[in-house]
Amino acid sequence: MKNPNLSRSGPKTVTRLLELMKDGKPRTAFEAAADLGMSVPPIYVATKQLHQDREVRISGWKLNATNNCQMAIWSIGSAPDEPKPDCSGRKFDPPRAPMQPAFRHWMDVALFGEAA
């Protein structure tokens, strides 16, 4: 490991992730964590380490349906990373409830009159 500040995941996690990625199947951090039976944060740290060491690369991006953010798809190799897509014109816009008129207490109406 070149960066000691990223040692939270430990060398075993990095080794296990690298062995998993050698099968050639691109994965997100969530998929890799599920395949290894681990939680996601150590996988993020391990992918950051492997990416810094040019062992893995970002081969694409996948839209996370939960929070509408782009997740990196990691694959083995040292080719240049795929650029992150522009999120300014998102396709997904959650439906919004129609606006309800503001509640006015009867004393407000008595004192100040009806709203204009």
Residue frames as a rotation matrix with the C-alpha (Angstrom) as fourth column:
MET 1
0.580 0.815 0.000 0.00
0.815 -0.580 0.000 0.00
0.000 0.000 -1.000 0.00
LYS 2
-0.292 -0.726 0.622 1.45
0.721 -0.595 -0.355 3.31
0.628 0.345 0.698 -1.02
ASN 3
-0.276 0.273 0.922 -0.79
-0.367 -0.916 0.162 5.56
0.889 -0.294 0.353 1.08
PRO 4
-0.826 -0.080 -0.558 -0.82
0.414 0.585 -0.697 4.71
0.382 -0.807 -0.449 4.81
ASN 5
-0.826 0.562 0.052 -3.71
-0.491 -0.669 -0.559 7.14
-0.279 -0.487 0.828 5.40
LEU 6
0.011 0.859 -0.512 -6.03
-0.950 0.169 0.262 4.77
0.312 0.484 0.818 3.50
SER 7
-0.781 -0.458 -0.424 -5.34
-0.335 0.881 -0.334 1.72
0.526 -0.119 -0.842 5.62
ARG 8
-0.340 0.719 0.607 -8.80
-0.899 -0.060 -0.433 1.51
-0.275 -0.693 0.667 7.20
SER 9
0.623 0.660 -0.421 -9.79
-0.763 0.630 -0.143 -1.43
0.171 0.410 0.896 5.05
GLY 10
0.314 -0.587 0.746 -6.62
-0.457 0.595 0.661 -3.39
-0.832 -0.548 -0.082 5.75
PRO 11
-0.506 -0.634 -0.584 -4.39
-0.815 0.131 0.564 -5.32
-0.282 0.762 -0.583 3.35
LYS 12
-0.779 0.258 0.572 -6.60
0.239 0.965 -0.110 -8.42
-0.580 0.051 -0.813 3.49
THR 13
0.303 0.941 -0.151 -9.56
0.238 -0.228 -0.944 -6.51
-0.923 0.250 -0.293 2.10
VAL 14
0.222 -0.303 -0.927 -7.44
-0.822 -0.570 -0.011 -5.08
-0.525 0.764 -0.376 -0.71
THR 15
-0.816 -0.578 0.004 -6.11
-0.505 0.716 0.482 -8.55
-0.281 0.391 -0.876 -1.55
ARG 16
-0.481 0.713 0.510 -9.57
0.444 0.700 -0.559 -10.13
-0.756 -0.043 -0.653 -1.44
LEU 17
0.482 0.680 -0.553 -11.02
-0.116 -0.576 -0.809 -7.39
-0.868 0.454 -0.199 -3.64
LEU 18
-0.134 -0.619 -0.774 -8.20
-0.919 -0.215 0.331 -7.71
-0.371 0.755 -0.540 -6.16
GLU 19
-0.917 -0.161 0.366 -8.70
-0.076 0.969 0.235 -11.49
-0.392 0.188 -0.901 -6.34
LEU 20
-0.044 0.981 0.191 -12.43
0.448 0.191 -0.873 -10.96
-0.893 0.047 -0.448 -6.87
MET 21
0.483 0.243 -0.841 -11.87
-0.453 -0.753 -0.478 -8.38
-0.750 0.611 -0.253 -9.61
LYS 22
-0.562 -0.809 -0.174 -9.49
-0.595 0.249 0.764 -10.68
-0.575 0.533 -0.621 -11.50
ASP 23
-0.306 0.512 0.803 -12.47
0.512 0.799 -0.314 -12.63
-0.802 0.315 -0.507 -12.85
GLY 24
-0.916 -0.196 0.351 -12.99
0.402 -0.418 0.815 -9.73
-0.013 0.887 0.461 -15.29
LYS 25
0.002 0.992 0.130 -16.56
0.915 -0.054 0.399 -8.88
0.403 0.118 -0.908 -14.27
PRO 26
-0.672 -0.189 0.716 -17.14
0.016 -0.970 -0.242 -5.12
0.740 -0.151 0.655 -13.79
ARG 27
-0.003 0.642 -0.767 -18.73
0.919 0.304 0.251 -4.32
0.394 -0.704 -0.590 -10.42
THR 28
0.343 0.133 0.930 -19.89
-0.267 -0.935 0.232 -1.39
0.901 -0.328 -0.285 -8.34
ALA 29
-0.687 -0.601 0.409 -18.68
-0.530 0.028 -0.848 -1.14
0.498 -0.799 -0.337 -4.75
PHE 30
0.007 0.786 0.618 -22.07
-0.960 0.179 -0.217 -2.42
-0.281 -0.592 0.755 -3.57
GLU 31
0.802 0.285 -0.525 -21.84
-0.490 0.817 -0.304 -5.49
0.343 0.501 0.795 -5.80
ALA 32
-0.103 -0.924 -0.369 -18.26
-0.215 0.383 -0.898 -6.19
0.971 -0.013 -0.238 -4.71
ALA 33
-0.608 -0.068 0.791 -19.25
-0.783 -0.112 -0.612 -5.87
0.130 -0.991 0.015 -1.05
ALA 34
0.462 0.846 0.267 -22.12
-0.853 0.506 -0.125 -8.31
-0.241 -0.170 0.956 -1.58
ASP 35
0.664 -0.261 -0.701 -19.86
-0.292 0.772 -0.564 -10.79
0.689 0.579 0.436 -3.39
LEU 36
-0.411 -0.902 -0.129 -17.27
-0.131 0.198 -0.971 -10.62
0.902 -0.382 -0.200 -0.60
GLY 37
0.330 0.619 -0.713 -19.82
0.676 0.372 0.636 -10.63
0.659 -0.692 -0.296 2.23
MET 38
-0.597 -0.598 -0.534 -18.53
0.800 -0.488 -0.348 -7.33
-0.053 -0.635 0.771 3.60
SER 39
0.431 0.667 -0.608 -19.86
0.566 -0.724 -0.393 -3.86
-0.702 -0.175 -0.690 4.27
VAL 40
0.766 0.004 0.643 -19.43
0.606 -0.342 -0.719 -1.13
0.216 0.940 -0.264 1.66
PRO 41
0.923 -0.385 -0.016 -17.10
-0.369 -0.895 0.252 1.41
-0.111 -0.227 -0.968 3.40
PRO 42
0.173 -0.926 0.335 -14.02
-0.175 0.306 0.936 -0.86
-0.969 -0.221 -0.109 3.46
ILE 43
0.208 -0.040 0.977 -14.64
0.864 0.477 -0.165 -1.69
-0.459 0.878 0.134 -0.20
TYR 44
0.965 0.131 0.228 -14.65
0.221 -0.873 -0.434 2.04
0.143 0.469 -0.872 -1.04
VAL 45
0.611 -0.792 0.011 -11.29
-0.582 -0.439 0.685 2.45
-0.537 -0.425 -0.729 0.71
ALA 46
0.015 -0.609 0.793 -9.87
0.234 0.773 0.590 -0.65
-0.972 0.177 0.154 -1.00
THR 47
0.527 0.202 0.825 -11.01
0.839 0.030 -0.543 0.49
-0.135 0.979 -0.153 -4.46
LYS 48
0.975 -0.222 -0.022 -9.46
-0.223 -0.973 -0.063 3.88
-0.007 0.066 -0.998 -3.79
GLN 49
0.268 -0.923 0.277 -6.16
-0.436 0.140 0.889 2.17
-0.859 -0.359 -0.364 -2.92
LEU 50
-0.007 -0.235 0.972 -6.27
0.626 0.757 0.187 -0.12
-0.780 0.610 0.141 -5.95
HIS 51
0.821 0.343 0.457 -7.21
0.571 -0.505 -0.647 2.80
0.009 0.792 -0.610 -8.20
GLN 52
0.799 -0.585 -0.141 -4.32
-0.514 -0.785 0.345 4.85
-0.312 -0.203 -0.928 -6.87
ASP 53
-0.100 -0.857 0.505 -1.99
-0.299 0.510 0.807 1.90
-0.949 -0.070 -0.307 -7.56
ARG 54
-0.183 0.130 -0.975 -3.47
-0.973 -0.165 0.160 1.61
-0.140 0.978 0.157 -11.11
GLU 55
-0.925 -0.064 0.374 -4.74
-0.077 0.997 -0.020 -1.94
-0.372 -0.047 -0.927 -10.47
VAL 56
-0.181 0.930 0.321 -8.41
0.897 0.290 -0.334 -1.11
-0.403 0.227 -0.886 -11.16
ARG 57
-0.996 -0.075 0.045 -10.10
0.088 -0.872 0.482 1.54
0.003 0.484 0.875 -13.23
ILE 58
-0.243 0.954 -0.178 -13.54
-0.182 -0.225 -0.957 3.11
-0.953 -0.200 0.228 -13.64
SER 59
-0.889 -0.108 0.445 -15.03
0.360 0.437 0.824 1.38
-0.284 0.893 -0.350 -16.65
GLY 60
-0.440 0.785 0.436 -18.39
0.384 -0.274 0.882 3.11
0.812 0.556 -0.180 -16.52
TRP 61
-0.932 0.234 0.278 -21.03
-0.363 -0.563 -0.743 4.77
-0.018 -0.793 0.609 -14.39
LYS 62
-0.529 0.796 -0.293 -24.37
0.605 0.597 0.527 3.50
0.595 0.102 -0.798 -13.12
LEU 63
-0.380 0.486 0.787 -27.27
-0.508 -0.820 0.262 5.58
0.773 -0.301 0.559 -11.82
ASN 64
-0.947 0.093 -0.306 -28.19
0.307 0.531 -0.790 4.72
0.090 -0.842 -0.532 -8.24
ALA 65
-0.274 0.935 0.226 -31.98
0.360 -0.118 0.926 4.61
0.892 0.335 -0.304 -8.07
THR 66
0.140 0.339 -0.930 -32.02
0.983 0.069 0.172 5.28
0.122 -0.938 -0.324 -4.33
ASN 67
0.194 -0.132 -0.972 -30.33
0.505 -0.836 0.214 8.67
-0.841 -0.533 -0.095 -4.27
ASN 68
0.922 0.285 0.263 -30.10
0.353 -0.336 -0.873 9.48
-0.160 0.898 -0.410 -8.00
CYS 69
0.451 -0.854 -0.261 -26.27
-0.683 -0.518 0.515 9.71
-0.575 -0.054 -0.816 -7.94
GLN 70
0.628 -0.330 -0.704 -23.73
-0.541 0.465 -0.701 8.16
0.559 0.821 0.114 -10.27
MET 71
0.670 -0.447 0.593 -21.85
-0.326 0.540 0.776 5.10
-0.667 -0.713 0.216 -8.94
ALA 72
-0.082 -0.803 -0.591 -18.52
-0.990 -0.003 0.142 4.05
-0.116 0.596 -0.794 -10.39
ILE 73
0.973 0.217 0.073 -18.33
-0.200 0.961 -0.191 0.64
-0.112 0.172 0.979 -12.09
TRP 74
0.204 -0.970 0.136 -14.89
-0.835 -0.100 0.542 -0.80
-0.512 -0.224 -0.830 -11.34
SER 75
0.998 -0.019 -0.052 -12.98
-0.009 0.867 -0.499 -3.28
0.054 0.498 0.865 -13.48
ILE 76
0.437 -0.897 0.064 -9.45
0.425 0.269 0.864 -4.63
-0.792 -0.350 0.499 -13.52
GLY 77
0.327 -0.413 0.850 -6.88
0.919 -0.069 -0.387 -2.80
0.219 0.908 0.357 -15.64
SER 78
-0.200 -0.510 -0.837 -4.95
0.635 -0.718 0.286 0.42
-0.746 -0.474 0.467 -15.94
ALA 79
-0.374 0.155 0.914 -6.65
0.839 -0.364 0.405 1.99
0.396 0.918 0.007 -18.97
PRO 80
-0.941 0.050 0.335 -7.91
-0.134 -0.963 -0.234 5.57
0.311 -0.265 0.913 -18.63
ASP 81
-0.667 0.734 -0.127 -11.07
0.405 0.215 -0.888 6.04
-0.625 -0.644 -0.441 -16.57
GLU 82
-0.245 0.722 0.648 -14.42
0.853 -0.157 0.498 6.74
0.461 0.674 -0.577 -18.17
PRO 83
-0.904 -0.070 0.422 -15.45
-0.075 -0.946 -0.317 10.35
0.422 -0.318 0.849 -17.56
LYS 84
-0.663 0.705 -0.251 -18.28
0.514 0.186 -0.837 10.94
-0.544 -0.684 -0.486 -15.14
PRO 85
-0.321 0.607 0.727 -21.49
0.834 -0.182 0.520 11.86
0.448 0.774 -0.448 -16.99
ASP 86
-0.900 0.075 0.429 -22.97
-0.160 -0.973 -0.166 15.31
0.405 -0.218 0.888 -16.64
CYS 87
-0.593 0.687 -0.419 -25.78
0.805 0.506 -0.309 15.28
0.000 -0.521 -0.854 -14.10
SER 88
-0.909 0.223 -0.351 -27.13
-0.130 -0.955 -0.268 18.76
-0.395 -0.198 0.897 -14.81
GLY 89
-0.320 0.834 -0.449 -29.97
-0.920 -0.159 0.359 17.50
0.228 0.528 0.818 -17.05
ARG 90
-0.873 -0.034 0.487 -31.15
-0.263 0.873 -0.411 14.56
-0.411 -0.487 -0.771 -15.00
LYS 91
-0.686 0.648 -0.332 -33.81
-0.136 0.335 0.932 12.35
0.715 0.684 -0.142 -16.53
PHE 92
-0.209 0.598 -0.773 -35.31
0.809 0.551 0.207 11.43
0.550 -0.582 -0.599 -13.19
ASP 93
-0.772 0.099 0.628 -37.33
-0.360 -0.882 -0.304 14.13
0.524 -0.460 0.716 -11.47
PRO 94
-0.840 0.459 -0.291 -39.42
0.542 0.670 -0.507 12.80
-0.038 -0.584 -0.811 -8.59
PRO 95
-0.148 0.867 0.476 -43.11
0.480 -0.358 0.801 13.69
0.865 0.347 -0.363 -8.77
ARG 96
-0.986 -0.165 0.032 -44.17
0.067 -0.556 -0.828 16.37
0.155 -0.814 0.559 -6.37
ALA 97
-0.319 0.910 -0.263 -47.43
0.913 0.221 -0.342 16.67
-0.253 -0.350 -0.902 -4.51
PRO 98
0.017 0.379 0.925 -49.69
0.590 -0.751 0.297 19.52
0.807 0.541 -0.236 -5.62
MET 99
-0.898 -0.385 0.214 -49.38
0.106 -0.661 -0.743 22.65
0.427 -0.644 0.634 -3.51
GLN 100
0.009 0.884 -0.467 -52.00
0.942 0.149 0.301 22.99
0.335 -0.442 -0.832 -0.79
PRO 101
0.301 0.117 0.947 -53.17
-0.021 -0.991 0.129 26.41
0.954 -0.059 -0.295 0.39
ALA 102
-0.760 -0.650 0.010 -51.55
0.026 -0.045 -0.999 27.51
0.650 -0.759 0.051 3.62
PHE 103
-0.035 0.735 -0.677 -53.53
0.899 0.319 0.300 26.91
0.436 -0.599 -0.672 6.78
ARG 104
-0.632 -0.080 0.771 -54.98
-0.147 -0.964 -0.221 30.07
0.761 -0.253 0.598 8.28
HIS 105
-0.765 0.339 -0.548 -56.31
0.642 0.321 -0.697 30.08
-0.061 -0.884 -0.463 11.78
TRP 106
0.136 0.931 0.340 -59.81
0.892 -0.264 0.367 31.54
0.431 0.253 -0.866 12.14
MET 107
0.537 0.025 -0.843 -58.47
0.595 -0.719 0.358 34.27
-0.597 -0.694 -0.402 14.46
ASP 108
-0.620 -0.776 -0.116 -56.00
0.405 -0.442 0.800 35.39
-0.672 0.449 0.588 11.80
VAL 109
-0.548 0.506 0.666 -58.86
0.722 -0.114 0.682 35.73
0.421 0.855 -0.303 9.36
ALA 110
0.513 0.789 -0.338 -60.90
0.849 -0.410 0.333 37.64
0.124 -0.458 -0.880 11.96
LEU 111
0.341 -0.447 -0.827 -58.04
0.448 -0.696 0.561 40.01
-0.826 -0.562 -0.038 12.76
PHE 112
-0.519 -0.748 -0.413 -56.36
-0.061 -0.450 0.891 40.44
-0.853 0.487 0.188 9.37
GLY 113
0.311 0.721 -0.619 -59.04
-0.757 -0.206 -0.620 39.49
-0.575 0.661 0.482 6.85
GLU 114
0.854 0.077 0.514 -58.95
0.198 0.866 -0.459 37.02
-0.480 0.494 0.725 3.98
ALA 115
-0.198 -0.978 0.073 -55.70
0.331 0.004 0.943 36.42
-0.923 0.211 0.323 2.12
ALA 116
0.224 0.229 -0.947 -55.33
-0.664 -0.675 -0.320 38.33
-0.713 0.701 0.001 -1.13
